[in-house]
Amino acid sequence: MVALYFEPEDVERAVCLMEKESAGDPEARNSSTGAAGLMQVMPFWAKKLGYSYSDLFDPGINLWIARQIRDDQGWRAWSPYVRGACR
Protein backbone atom coordinates (compact mmCIF):
# COMPACT_ATOMS: atom_id res chain seq x y z
CA MET A 1 0.00 0.00 0.00
CA VAL A 2 2.88 2.39 0.75
CA ALA A 3 3.99 2.05 -2.88
CA LEU A 4 0.69 3.64 -3.97
CA TYR A 5 1.60 6.89 -2.23
CA PHE A 6 5.40 7.11 -2.38
CA GLU A 7 7.89 6.80 -5.23
CA PRO A 8 9.76 3.49 -5.47
CA GLU A 9 12.94 5.03 -4.06
CA ASP A 10 11.00 6.28 -0.98
CA VAL A 11 8.98 3.17 -0.13
CA GLU A 12 11.62 1.57 2.09
CA ARG A 13 12.09 4.80 4.09
CA ALA A 14 8.34 5.31 4.46
CA VAL A 15 7.86 1.72 5.69
CA CYS A 16 10.74 2.14 8.13
CA LEU A 17 9.21 5.34 9.53
CA MET A 18 5.80 3.69 9.70
CA GLU A 19 7.30 0.89 11.77
CA LYS A 20 9.04 3.38 14.09
CA GLU A 21 5.97 5.60 14.43
CA SER A 22 3.14 3.10 14.83
CA ALA A 23 4.59 -0.42 14.54
CA GLY A 24 2.32 -0.69 11.50
CA ASP A 25 -0.85 -0.25 13.56
CA PRO A 26 -3.40 1.90 11.70
CA GLU A 27 -5.21 2.49 15.02
CA ALA A 28 -2.13 3.84 16.81
CA ARG A 29 -2.54 7.15 18.60
CA ASN A 30 -0.23 9.30 20.66
CA SER A 31 -2.14 10.51 23.69
CA SER A 32 0.19 13.43 24.33
CA THR A 33 0.33 14.92 20.81
CA GLY A 34 -2.81 13.55 19.17
CA ALA A 35 -0.77 12.08 16.30
CA ALA A 36 -2.65 9.18 14.74
CA GLY A 37 -2.51 6.26 12.35
CA LEU A 38 0.26 4.50 10.49
CA MET A 39 2.52 7.52 10.04
CA GLN A 40 1.42 9.29 13.24
CA VAL A 41 0.01 12.29 11.42
CA MET A 42 -0.76 15.33 13.54
CA PRO A 43 -4.45 16.34 13.61
CA PHE A 44 -3.82 19.81 12.18
CA TRP A 45 -2.67 18.19 8.92
CA ALA A 46 -5.98 16.36 8.57
CA LYS A 47 -7.88 19.59 9.11
CA LYS A 48 -5.61 21.54 6.73
CA LEU A 49 -6.22 18.96 3.99
CA GLY A 50 -9.98 18.67 4.51
CA TYR A 51 -10.14 15.52 6.63
CA SER A 52 -11.35 14.77 10.13
CA TYR A 53 -9.31 13.33 12.97
CA SER A 54 -11.05 9.97 12.59
CA ASP A 55 -9.95 9.85 8.93
CA LEU A 56 -6.35 9.54 10.14
CA PHE A 57 -7.09 5.93 11.11
CA ASP A 58 -7.84 5.03 7.49
CA PRO A 59 -4.53 3.66 6.14
CA GLY A 60 -5.00 5.12 2.66
CA ILE A 61 -5.87 8.60 3.90
CA ASN A 62 -3.07 8.51 6.47
CA LEU A 63 -0.50 7.58 3.84
CA TRP A 64 -1.85 10.16 1.39
CA ILE A 65 -1.56 12.88 4.03
CA ALA A 66 1.91 11.63 4.97
CA ARG A 67 2.92 12.05 1.34
CA GLN A 68 1.63 15.63 1.38
CA ILE A 69 3.64 16.26 4.55
CA ARG A 70 6.77 14.77 2.99
CA ASP A 71 6.29 16.93 -0.10
CA ASP A 72 5.83 20.02 2.07
CA GLN A 73 8.44 19.44 4.79
CA GLY A 74 10.59 16.53 3.71
CA TRP A 75 11.37 13.51 5.86
CA ARG A 76 12.40 15.77 8.75
CA ALA A 77 8.71 16.01 9.66
CA TRP A 78 9.14 12.62 11.41
CA SER A 79 11.14 12.54 14.61
CA PRO A 80 12.69 9.08 14.03
CA TYR A 81 14.25 10.45 10.83
CA VAL A 82 15.54 13.51 12.68
CA ARG A 83 17.09 11.19 15.29
CA GLY A 84 18.91 9.28 12.53
CA ALA A 85 16.60 6.35 11.81
CA CYS A 86 15.40 5.31 8.35
CA ARG A 87 18.01 7.27 6.40
C-alpha positions as CSV (number, residue, x, y, z in Angstrom):
1,M,0.0,0.0,0.0
2,V,2.9,2.4,0.8
3,A,4.0,2.1,-2.9
4,L,0.7,3.6,-4.0
5,Y,1.6,6.9,-2.2
6,F,5.4,7.1,-2.4
7,E,7.9,6.8,-5.2
8,P,9.8,3.5,-5.5
9,E,12.9,5.0,-4.1
10,D,11.0,6.3,-1.0
11,V,9.0,3.2,-0.1
12,E,11.6,1.6,2.1
13,R,12.1,4.8,4.1
14,A,8.3,5.3,4.5
15,V,7.9,1.7,5.7
16,C,10.7,2.1,8.1
17,L,9.2,5.3,9.5
18,M,5.8,3.7,9.7
19,E,7.3,0.9,11.8
20,K,9.0,3.4,14.1
21,E,6.0,5.6,14.4
22,S,3.1,3.1,14.8
23,A,4.6,-0.4,14.5
24,G,2.3,-0.7,11.5
25,D,-0.8,-0.3,13.6
26,P,-3.4,1.9,11.7
27,E,-5.2,2.5,15.0
28,A,-2.1,3.8,16.8
29,R,-2.5,7.1,18.6
30,N,-0.2,9.3,20.7
31,S,-2.1,10.5,23.7
32,S,0.2,13.4,24.3
33,T,0.3,14.9,20.8
34,G,-2.8,13.5,19.2
35,A,-0.8,12.1,16.3
36,A,-2.6,9.2,14.7
37,G,-2.5,6.3,12.4
38,L,0.3,4.5,10.5
39,M,2.5,7.5,10.0
40,Q,1.4,9.3,13.2
41,V,0.0,12.3,11.4
42,M,-0.8,15.3,13.5
43,P,-4.4,16.3,13.6
44,F,-3.8,19.8,12.2
45,W,-2.7,18.2,8.9
46,A,-6.0,16.4,8.6
47,K,-7.9,19.6,9.1
48,K,-5.6,21.5,6.7
49,L,-6.2,19.0,4.0
50,G,-10.0,18.7,4.5
51,Y,-10.1,15.5,6.6
52,S,-11.4,14.8,10.1
53,Y,-9.3,13.3,13.0
54,S,-11.1,10.0,12.6
55,D,-9.9,9.9,8.9
56,L,-6.3,9.5,10.1
57,F,-7.1,5.9,11.1
58,D,-7.8,5.0,7.5
59,P,-4.5,3.7,6.1
60,G,-5.0,5.1,2.7
61,I,-5.9,8.6,3.9
62,N,-3.1,8.5,6.5
63,L,-0.5,7.6,3.8
64,W,-1.8,10.2,1.4
65,I,-1.6,12.9,4.0
66,A,1.9,11.6,5.0
67,R,2.9,12.1,1.3
68,Q,1.6,15.6,1.4
69,I,3.6,16.3,4.5
70,R,6.8,14.8,3.0
71,D,6.3,16.9,-0.1
72,D,5.8,20.0,2.1
73,Q,8.4,19.4,4.8
74,G,10.6,16.5,3.7
75,W,11.4,13.5,5.9
76,R,12.4,15.8,8.7
77,A,8.7,16.0,9.7
78,W,9.1,12.6,11.4
79,S,11.1,12.5,14.6
80,P,12.7,9.1,14.0
81,Y,14.2,10.4,10.8
82,V,15.5,13.5,12.7
83,R,17.1,11.2,15.3
84,G,18.9,9.3,12.5
85,A,16.6,6.4,11.8
86,C,15.4,5.3,8.4
87,R,18.0,7.3,6.4
